[in-house]
Amino acid sequence: MKKTELVADGKISAYVGLAMRANSVLFGEDIICERNKYIKLVLIDSSASDKYVERLSKKLKDYPIFVLDGLRQAVHRDSVNAIAVTNENLANAIIEILR
């Protein structure tokens, strides 16, 4: 897991928006953990507690996880702490930006 806090810039927001329109985004810890066989990438908002990040990291240790600043604004949902991208191409595009 990348512990560095990255900013959800325009490109990442655009890819997340594309994934949302393609129904390739899972919102929230419960659904992400329940449907983990579809996950290609997990993004966590930097405002989530350290305990939440640690718990999600333990449950999803086999998947790439990034902590982003401004994820809630990118998905336009104030109550979302984490999302998972299920589309492999979009996930790979986001990972390339984050590296």
ChimeraX attribute file (.defattr): number of C-alpha atoms within 10 A of each C-alpha:
attribute: neighborCount
match mode: 1-to-1
recipient: residues
	/A:1	13
	/A:2	12
	/A:3	11
	/A:4	11
	/A:5	14
	/A:6	17
	/A:7	16
	/A:8	23
	/A:9	15
	/A:10	10
	/A:11	12
	/A:12	20
	/A:13	18
	/A:14	15
	/A:15	18
	/A:16	25
	/A:17	17
	/A:18	14
	/A:19	20
	/A:20	14
	/A:21	10
	/A:22	11
	/A:23	12
	/A:24	20
	/A:25	22
	/A:26	22
	/A:27	18
	/A:28	15
	/A:29	18
	/A:30	11
	/A:31	12
	/A:32	23
	/A:33	15
	/A:34	9
	/A:35	12
	/A:36	17
	/A:37	10
	/A:38	15
	/A:39	23
	/A:40	21
	/A:41	22
	/A:42	24
	/A:43	21
	/A:44	26
	/A:45	23
	/A:46	22
	/A:47	14
	/A:48	15
	/A:49	11
	/A:50	10
	/A:51	9
	/A:52	14
	/A:53	20
	/A:54	11
	/A:55	13
	/A:56	19
	/A:57	18
	/A:58	10
	/A:59	13
	/A:60	18
	/A:61	11
	/A:62	12
	/A:63	16
	/A:64	17
	/A:65	23
	/A:66	23
	/A:67	24
	/A:68	24
	/A:69	20
	/A:70	19
	/A:71	27
	/A:72	20
	/A:73	13
	/A:74	18
	/A:75	17
	/A:76	11
	/A:77	11
	/A:78	10
	/A:79	9
	/A:80	17
	/A:81	21
	/A:82	25
	/A:83	24
	/A:84	29
	/A:85	26
	/A:86	23
	/A:87	17
	/A:88	14
	/A:89	13
	/A:90	19
	/A:91	21
	/A:92	14
	/A:93	13
	/A:94	21
	/A:95	16
	/A:96	9
	/A:97	11
	/A:98	15
	/A:99	7
